[in-house]
Amino acid sequence: MRVRLASALAAMALVSACGAGGQEPGPAAGDAEADPTPQPRSAGLSGELILEVNEPLEAVRIIRYDLETRRYVIEVDGSEARWANAKIVFTQPCGAHNTGERLAIADADGFVTPASPCDEDSIRTNLHSAAISFDGARVAAVDTEMLLEPIDPDEFMSAMTAARGQGVRVYDESGDEIGVLPGYASPAWTRDGDLIVAGTGKRGEAPYGIYKASADYKSVSRIDDGRLNNTIWSLVGHPQANKAAFVYNYQIWEIDLASGAPKRRVVFDFPIAYVAYSPDGRRFAFVVADPLEQGLKRGGDGVYYLHVFDGENVVDIPVDFIAGGPITWIAD
């Protein structure tokens, strides 16, 4: 590893979820009116972040980054990780003869077990944005190659020509698929064990908004108040309350899942890519991308920067790796 210049540092920020007020949803242009986050000064933080290391020409790896010592340990080779109940769910390639990806779970001892199959049916599967329930018993992930219309078994070309797009697949502890939600993305779990997802807004898929899945994971009902009219991603459930955070118009928003009312919580100078709650739910961690560096690393994934905001102050955290998301903030 090597220390990088400021323009090539990995990025993350921790921000109080209890900031003043928040604003109601509006057009993207309105976001520029909010004051930016204060400049770096100091911070005192604890706990660990589960995130990616994205070094050029090297395999993507999942790490545990200690906020206090600013050191990390490598957990597994993989990407798109989330943590819950001492388990890390992530994606990994199926193998040389299968172009798909599967979900895998690593336990606290580092042992990895598959959470979804790698078989003929998964060859066209491209899983990402995995989320594991708080009790560790359910996993949901986005499949970008999901069939959006039925296949005619009597028509040879039906499977090849059928419309495909994003959708959410749900698996149990044994890796068996127990639900499919075509047209949705950004799955997350609430503290009560409910699955929430975001509508993609794309042609043939679900309208923009936040939805709650049924108990059998086969249907949804919209739970926001109808004013969210743009892309929603990095949806994540609050660890203690009936709330969820998400990225909207490149800023952090939070929604009360009972009332359906969203409010903007964090405005930053650069586009926000991923968000996570602190273990107590009082602060946020988020990955920030520098738009001037987009396209320079990993075929267009951009360069990310690491900052911390403790509710009052912001500080740079010098790291010698390129970080990526999603991320999870866990206690020591």
N, C-alpha and C positions, 0 to 999 in steps of 0.2 A: 504494500500500500504506500501511498505518498500523499503529502499535504498538497492540496490544490489551492489555486488562487481564489479570491472571493467570487469571481464570476463562474467558478466551476464547483462550488460547494453544494452538498445536498441540503434540502431545506425542510424545515418543519416549524410549526409555531403553536404555542399553547396560550389560549385566550380564555378569560373568564366568561362563563356562560351566564353570569348574572349581571352583565353590563347594562347600562341604563337603557331602558325602554326597548329599543328595536323599532323597526319601521314596517308598515304594512306592505304587501306585495305591490309592485308597480312596474313600469317599463324599465328595461335595462339602463337607460340613460339616467334614470333617477338615482341609481346607485352611486354615481360620481359625487352627489351632494354630501354624502356622509364624510366625517373627518377620518383621515387615515390613522392607523395604529401608531402610538408613540414610538419614538426612535430608541434604539438599543441603549440600555443602561445596566440593569442587573436582574438576577433571578435566583431563586432558591427552590429547586424542584427535586422530587423523589419519584421512584417508580421506574418502570421500563417501558420502552416502545418496541412493539413487534412491527418490523418493516422489512423492506428489501434493500439489498446492496446490488446496484446495477453498474458494475465495472465493465468498461469496454472490453470486448473479446473474451470475457469470462462468463461462466454460467451465473444466472441470477440466483441469489441466495437469500434465505430468510434469516434475519438476525434478531437478537434481543439486545437493545441499546439501553444502557443504564444512564438515566438522566443525571445522576449525582456524580458518578465517576467518569462519565463520558467515554466509557469503553463498551465494547460489544463482544458477544460470542455468536458464532455461527450455529444455527439450529439445523437447517436442512437445505438442500438444493431444491429450489422451487420458486414460485411467484404468487402474487395476489393472496396474501395471507391474512387471516383474522384469528383472534384468540378468544377462547371462553372456556371456563371450567378446567383450566390446566391443559387445554388441548389447542393445537394450532391446525387450522384447516387451510389448505393451499392447493394450487394446481401444479401438475407436472405432466410432461409429455407421456403418451401411452407407449411409444417405442418406435423403432426404425420402420416397422411394417404397418404402422397405424398413425395416420396424420392427426388424430384427435388428441385431446387432453382429458385427464381424469382428475378427480378430487382425491386428496390424500389427507390423512390426519396424523400428526405427530403428537405423542404424549409427552409428559414431563420428563421422561427418561430418554427421549429422542427416538423411540421406536415408531416407525411409520407403517400405517396400514391404509389400504385403499378405501375410499369412501364412495366411489362410483366405479362402474365397470369399464374395462378396456376390451371391447369385443367388436364384432362386425357392425352392430348398431351404433357404436360410438365413433366410427371412423370419421364421420363428418361433424362430430361434436367439437365445439371450441368453447370450453368452459372458462369463465373468469368471474371476478367479483364475488367470490364465495363468502358466505356468512354462516357462522355456527351459532346455534341457539345458546342462551345463557347456561342451560343445564347440560350442554354438549350432546344432546340426543338427536338433534336434527341439523341438517346442512342444506342450504339453498345456494344456487349459483346461476349465473346467466349463461345461456347457450346462444351464441350468435348465429348458429346454423339451424335453429329450430323450425320445423314445419309449421306453417301458419294456416294450412288448409288440409283437408283430408286427402289421402291417397286412394285412387281408384285401383283396387287389386286386379281388376281385369284389363287395365291399361298399362302396357309395358313401360312407357315413358313417364308415367304419372309421377313417380318418385323423383325423377330427374328434373321435371319441369315445375313441380309444385313450388309455390312461393315460400321462401324462407326468410327468417328475420330473428330478432331477439326474443327470448322468452326465459322464464325461470323454471328450473328443475329443482325438486325437493327430494332429499334422500334421508332414510333413517340410519340408525347406528350400524346396521348390517350392510349398508351400501345399496339397499333396494330403493328404487325410485317409487315414491309414494304420492307424487303430485306434479302436475305440469301446468304452467300459466303462460300460454303464448301471448306475446305482445307486451311483456313487462320486463323491467330491468331493476338494477340496484336493490337486491333483496336485503332485508335487515330483520332482526328479531327484537321484540319488545321484552321488557322484564317479565311480563305476564305470559310469555311463550307464544305470542301471536306473530305471524309473518306479515310484514308490510313490504310493499314494492312500489316502484314508480312507473307510471305510464311513459312510453318512449316518445309519443307524439308523432311517430312516423307513419307513413301510409300503410294501411293494413294492420297496424298495431294499435295499442291502447292510447287514448288521449293523454296529454300531460296531466299530472296530478299524483297524489299519494293514495294508495289503496291498501285495504286490509284483506288478506286471503281468508277464505273459509277454512273450517277445521279440517276438511279433506283436501285442501290445497288444489281445488279444481275450479274455483270461482273467486271473484273479488267484489268488494264494495268500496266506493270512493269515500275517503274520510276527511280530505281537506275541504275548505269552504268554497272551492271552485275558482279561486283567483290565481292559482299557479298556472302560468301559461307558457312555460319555457322548460328547457331540459333540466331535470333533477338527477343528481348522481351523488354517490358516496353517502347514501342513506344509512343511518346508524341509530339504534335504540338507546335511550337513556338508561344507565345502569340501575337507577333507583326510582325514577318517576315515570309517569305515563306521557313521555315526550319522545321526540326523535329529532336529530340534527341532520342537515343535508347541505349540499352545495347547490346554489341557485344563482344564476347570473354571476358566477365566479366568486361569490361571497358565501359566508356561512349563515344559514337560516335555521330556525328551530320551530317545531310545530307541536302544539298541544293536541295529543291524539284524541282527546275527548271532545273538545270544541271544534277542532279542525282549523284553528286560526294560526297561520304562520307569522313569524316575526324575524326580521333580519337582526343578527347578533354581532357579526364581525365583518368589518370592511378592511381590506388590505390593499396595498399599493399594486401588488401583482396578483395574477389569477390564482385562486385557490383550487387545488386538485382533489385532495382527500381530507376528511375530517374524522376526528375521534373524540369521545368524551374522556375526561379524567376518571379515575376509579370512583371518586365521590360525586361525579356528575356536575361539578361546579365550574370546570374549565374545559376548554377545547384544545386538542392538538390538531394541527393541520399542515399539510404539505403545500408549499407555494412554488409555482413554476415561474421562471423568468421568461417573459415573452421574447426578449431579445436573443435568448439562447435556444429557442425552440428549433428543433430540427438538427441540432449539432451532435446529439448523442442518441445512440440506439435507434437509428432510423426514424427520428422525428419525435421521440418521447420527451425530449427537452432536458434541461438541467434544473435541478431542484435545490432550494436553499433551506438551511436550518436556522430557525429563530425560536425564541421562547418569549411568551407574554404571560406574566403571573397575575394579571389583573390590574397592575399598575405600570410595570416596566417591561421593556423588550430587550433581549440580549441575543447576540450572535453566538452560536455554538460551533466552534471550528471543528470540522470533522475531515477525515481523509478518505472518504468514500462518497459515491454518488447514491443518494437514497431514492427510494420509490415507495409507492403505496399499493394497496390500502395500508392503514396503520391501525394499531390498537394500543391504548395506553393502559398498562396494568400496574397493580401495586407490587411492592417488593415481595 
